[in-house]
Amino acid sequence: MTDFSYQLYSSRNYPPLSDTLGMLAETGYTQVEGYGALFSDDVDLGALKAMLSASGLTMPTAHIGLDILADRPARALEIVKALGIEAVFGPFLQEADRPTTAAGWEAFGRTLAELAKPVQDAGCVFGWHNHAFEFERVEGELPMDLILSASDTLMIELDVAWCVKGGEAPVPWIEANRTRIAAAHIKDIAPEGQCLDEDGWADVGMGTMDWPSIMSALRQTPCRWFIAEHDNPNDHKR
């Protein structure tokens, strides 16, 4: 069974990073997932690698921004090589950049397929990490389906809770797209009216998600990385 990973974005409000990595190692994690702020130009990638190694952690997956992938692919490959990353996921589209038609989403999928090529040529998996908007229908179509239709080599890091927030039942979607899921974000949604100071998110297993069914479906896919996340915890150690 693949070890669970931890999305470091969950601890962005709890510096320093070295303390977070030590906490994760003590908790039993062996893997983490990186996100954009960790890869800014002023970050010493060698020092970050050493910090991970000192805590007994690896970073097999990472979110790298579309700006870097599009405009500075050499930087993306530098990040991949320095940290031993095996899978890169595009993380987000600002609202102003989101297509408003089915054809637009298909075109975005083709753009992702082009951005993927240098990363894939370096031996990495490349995919897209969803939020709710990719599961909100446009002209009767799911943007996530349109993105994946652009290329057989594009994968997805399925954020299951955002899928639910977008209005899609996750298990049927997972079953229909079982060959395209490389990783999954494992996070939970609080019951209505609870955890308001945490933006309505819950600790995994303490919310409304049907994890036995979801995990059973994910285990039937190529999903290799299961990444725990909480978008705004008031206690990241908990």
C-alpha positions, 0 to 999 in steps of 0.5 A: 500500500502506498504511504499517505502523503501530506500537502504542505499547503495545509501548513502554510500558516504555521511556519517555519517549514522545518518545524512542520516537516519534523512534526510530519515525520513524528506523526509517521508521514514519509511523503509530502507534496509541494506547492507554489510558494516553495518553488519561488526563485529565492528558495534554495532547492538544495537546502529544501532537499536537505531539509526534507532528507533530514526529516526522512521525507520525500516529495514525489509530487508537486504543484507547479504553477502554469506561469512557470510551466508555460514561461519557464519550463527549464525552471520546472525541470530544475525543481523536478530534478533537484527534489526527485519529483515523480509527478507534476500537477497544474494547480489552479486557474484564476477565475478570469482565466477560466473558459466559459464554453465547452470549446474553451475547456477543450482548448485549455486541455490542449494547452495543458497537453503542450505544457506537459511535454517537457515534464513528461519527456523528463520521465514525470507524470503530468496532470491537472489538480481540480477545484469545484469549477471543473465539475460545474457543467458548462453547456451540459459538459463537465470541464474535467471531462473536456480537459481529459479529452484533449490528450490520452497522456494527461492525468488528474490529481482528483481532489475528491472534496472539491469534486463533491463541492462542484456537484458531482458524485465522486464514485461514479466519476472515478469509475468512469475515468479509472485510467486517468487518476494518478493521485488524489487529495484526501480531505473532508467537508464539515457538516453544514454550519460546522467548522466555519472558522476553517472554511467549512472543511473537516479533518478526514473522517470527521466530515460528510465524505463516504471514505470507504466507498471513495477509497475502494473506487480509488484503489481500482485506479492507477492512483499512486499517491494519496495526499491528505489536505485541509485547506484552512486548519485552525490546528495543523498538528491535529 
